Amino acid sequence: MSDEGQIEKQAIAWFTRMNGRPSPADREDFARWLGASVAHEQHYANVQRLWTDLGPLSDAVERREAAALASPLQKIEELRRQRSRGKLAAGAVLGLVLCLMTGWLWLERPHLLQDWQADYATARGEQRSLTLADGSTVLLDADSAVAVDLKATERRVELIRGTAFFSVIPGQTPFTVAARNGEARVLGTRFEVAAEDREVSVTLDSGSVEVALRDGAGSLVLKPGESVAYGAAGLGSAHAVDLAEATAWRQGRYIFTNVRLADVLERIGRYRGGRILVTSGALGERRVSGNIALRDGNAALAAVQSTVGFQVTALGRLTLVSP
């Protein structure tokens, strides 16, 4: 690789690192690298301009998630250097690459950037059991992700998306599961946290768990067999649930009662390729009940369709659900 190519590669690497979670040492090293030569400054500025030119795509992701796009940035920059047919042709090629890349991400890896933040993530159709450093275990549902931070003063897990069942080893160090705008705190117990489209629900199997909003606007303590949901509207009320029904996903089934169709389809989508898109807001809000097997996502979708009666249109890897 030429010197210019090496500097360009370094510039992309520094750009992704500095737009992630740079440490003070990273910032010092970056300042030294940037000031080492004019070429470093020029190549870094080129990468910044390229990222800005991505327009809507760069606006759709947080700056700390830029690392996920390091390879596409390199490929697009290579295309730009091959402008043998002029700027118009290069612009058309760039637009095509962006369309293909964003289309593929939207269909097949909509949570790719979240996975970069996670310590553990499951693929569609995959369930995984994790044993943490303190001996506690976590069962991740399909297409779920968590970040783990165990310290002497606190054991903390963030549920980035999906559903997880926790079996916490008793101890004096609090164990906290954070999800969106709330937290569940325990010392030792078994419970589930599920982050759906609009709400997060916490269901207690055994022991005791305190559920609280991060802004201090509300909190409550669950008893075994109780569940509570929270979201933008605040913290709900605790209510009794059928534990076998609520945690049936651990045995490969999904049992739901009076649940939004959009949430049911989101859960099914964790077990199949492509993407399900509900074309009607009213249809997505429709409340449905059922008992389906999750191992085969297509069969699960067909089972719900036969009960609810919506239309399914397959467009390659995109599945449209309409009235």
N, C-alpha and C positions, 0 to 999 in steps of 0.2 A: 504494500500500500504506500502511495506517495505521501510526502510530508503534508500536503494540503488535505489529502483524504484522511490522514490520521488526525489532524487538527479538527476537521469537520466532525469526525466521530466523537472526539473528546467534547466538542461543543454541544452536541446532542446529549451526550451523557450528563454533562454538567447542567444543561437546561432541565432535564427530567429530574435530576437530584434536587436542584434548587426549587423546583415547583412541587416537591414532595414534602418531606418533613426534615429539612436540613438541620443538623446539629450545629452548635457554635463552631466546632472544629471544621465541619463541612464549609461553613461560610468563610472561615479564614483560608482554607485551602483553595476555595473558589476565587477569592480575591487575589491570591498569589498567582493562580493560573491565568486569570483574566489580565492581570497587569504584566505578565511575562513578555508579551509581544503584541504588536498591533494586529497581527494575523489572528490571534486568539480573540481579540475584541471584535474584529470584522466577522469572523465565522459565528460567534455567539449572537451578534446582531442579526445575521442572516437567519439563524434558527428562530429567533424571536419574531422576525417578520413573517416567516413561513407559518408559524403557529397562529399569528394574527390573521393571516390570509385564509386560514381554514374556516373563518367566519362562524356560521351556526354550529358547526361541530365543536369548536373550541368553547363556545358559549354554553354548550350543553353539558360540559363536564367541569368538575372542580379542578382548580390548578394543581392541587395535591395529587390528582389522579393522572397527570400528564405522562407518567412513566409507561402506562399501558399503550401509548401511542408512539413510543420511541421508534419502533421498526417502521410503521407507516410514514413517519416523518422522514426517515432516511430514504425510503422508496420514492416518496414524492419529490424530494430534493434531487434524486437521480434523474427523474423524469424532466425536471426543470432544466437540467444541464444539457438535455438532448433536444434542444429547440431547433432542430434542423429545418423544421417546416414553419417556423415563425411562432409568435406569441399566441395567435389564435388557436393553432393546432395544439400547442402545449396546454392552453387553458381548457380545451375540450378534453384532452387526456386526463388532466388533473381533476376536472369535474366528474369524469367517468369513474376514476379511481375512488374519489370521495363517495360517490353514490353507491358503488359496489361495496366499499368498506363499511359505510354506515348502514346499508341495507343488511349486510351479513351480520353485523353486530346486533342490530335491532331484532333480527329473526332468531339467530342461533346463540348469541352470547350477550343478551341485554344486561347482564350483571357482571360483565367482565371487569369493569372498573372497581366494583365493590369487592371482587375477589382479590384484587391487589391489596386491599386494606385488611383482608382477613388473614388469620393464622390457619384456619381450617375452613374449607368449603366443599360442598358435595355437588356432584353433577346431577343433571336431570336423571331421574330414575334410580339414583343411588342413595342409600342410607348408610351412615357410618357411625360407629361407636368409638368415642375417644376417652382415654384415661388421662386426666390431667396430672400435673406434678404432685398435687396434694392427695391423690388417690380418688378424687371425685370423678364421676363419669358423665359424659354428655353423649346422647344419641341424637344425631342430626338427621332431620328429614331430608328428602330430596331437594336439591337446589336451595340449600341453606348455607349460611356463612356466619362464623363467629370470630371475634378477636379476643384473645386471652391475655390477662395481665395478673399474675399471681405474685403478691408481695407479702412481706411479713406482717404488714398492718392491714391488708385487705386482699381478698381474693375477688377479682373482678372479671366478668365476661361481658362482652357486648354482642348482642344478637343483631347482626347487620341486616339479615333478612331470613325469612323462612320460619321453621319450627324446630325447637330443641327440647329434649326431656333431660332434666338434670337430676342426678343422684349425688347429693353433696355429703361428703364425709364430715361428721360432726367435729367441731373444733371451736376454739375461742376467737378465731379470726373470722370476721363477717365474710359472707359470700354474696356478691351482688351481681345480678344479671340486669344490664341496662339494655333498653330497646326504645329507640326514638325518644319521646319526652317523658319516660318513666323508668322506674327501677323496681326490681324485686329483691328483697334482702332476707337472708336466712343465715342460720348457724349450722344447720345440718338437716336436710330433708329431701323429699322427692317432689318435683314439680315440673310443669311444662310452661314454656313461653312461646307464643306464636305471634308473629308479626304479619298481619294480613294487609290488604290494600289500604284500609282506612283506620284500623284499630290494632292494638296489641292486646292479647288476652293472656292472663296468667291463671293456670289451673293447678290446684294443690292436691297431690296424691296422699302425702303423709307429712306429719310434723306441723310446722307453722311457717308462714311467709308474710312479710310486710310488703305491700305494694304502695308505692308513693310516686307522685309526679315530681319531676326534677325541680320545678319552680316553687315547690312547697305548698302548692294550692290544694293538696288533698292527699290522704293516705288511709289505708285500712289494713287489717290483719285477716288473712283467710284461714278458714278451718278446713280440715281434710274433706274433699268432696265438693269444695266451692271453687268458683271461678269469678274473675272480674276482668272487665275490659276498660281500656283507656285510649284516648286519642286527642284530637284537636278540641273536642267538646269537653274534655276533662276526664275525671275518673268516675266510672260507673259504680253501681252497687254490687256487692257480692251476691251470688246466687248459686244454688245447688245444681250440680250437673251429674250425669251418669259417667263415672270415670272410665268404664269400659268403652263407652261411646266416644268420649273426648280424646282418648289416647289410642283409638283403634288403628291409627296410622302406623303404630309400632308393629302391628301384625299385618300390615299391607292392605288395610281397608280404610275407607273414609265414610264415617257415619255422620250425617248432618241433619239438623232439624231447624227449619225456618231460617235458613242462611241465604244471603244474597247470591244470586246466580253468578255474578261476577267473581265472588270469592271462591265459589265451587270450581269454576273454570280455571281460576288462577292455581288452585291446588292440583287440578288435573294436569295443567300445563307443566308442572314440575316433573311429570312422568312421561313426557313425550317430546319429540323434536319439533322444531319450528315454533310457531307462536299462534295463540288463539286471540282473535280480536272480536269483541262484541260491538256490533254496529249500532245498537240502540241502547241509549241510556236507560230507558224504561225497562227494557228486557234485562239489563244487567242488575237492576235494583229488585227484580222479582224475587220473592222469597220461595225457596224450594227445600224439600227434604228428600233424603235417600240413603242408601247403603250400597256402596260400590267397591269393587276391588281396584287397587291403584297400580298393580304391577304392569298392566297393559293400558297405557294412556289413551290409545285410540278406542279400546273397548269401553273404558270408563266414560269417555265423551259420548259414545253411542248409547250407553245405558242412560245417561242423563237426558240425552236428546229424546229417547223414546218416552221418557216420563214427562218432560216439560213441553216437548213439541216444537222446538225451534228448528230453523233451517241451518244446515251446515254446507258451506261452499269451500272447497279446497282449491287454493291457488298456489300450487307448488308447496312450499313449506309454510305458507300463511293460510290459516283456517279462519274463515269468517263465520260468525254466529249471528244470525239475524232472525227477526220475528217470522 
